Amino acid sequence: MTTGKDRKDRSSFKVKILQDSVKFYLPRVEGYLEIVRNMASKYGAMSLIEFDGYFQGKFEPVKYTRVEIHTNNMDEEIMTEYANDVRLKLNQESLAFEYNNRLILVS
């Protein structure tokens, strides 16, 4: 059984809703870790999920990581330019990212 004091303590929390969701699909190649560290320092908390790559109808020998960032006031055009910079740093033909549940392929 909870007391009135217990209920008050449990209800004294803050809620922050982050409007923008960005998910990068990064190949684990040379330079990958530097990009992830940069994202972590810029955006704070994020999630990382590792998976096998299956693109262009075949499995790839490279592992991929989905880097998921939630934030506010993200500009899609700036994020697309950033994705292109990441693509170039990782020497990739293309790079996929999701912006608010829309898949964008930069090549």
Protein Blocks (a to p, Z undefined) as FASTA:
>chain_A
ZZfklmmmmmmccddddfbdcdddddddehklmmmmmmmmmnopaddddddddeehiacf
bdcdddddddehiafklmmmmmmmmmmmnopabdcddeehiacddZZ
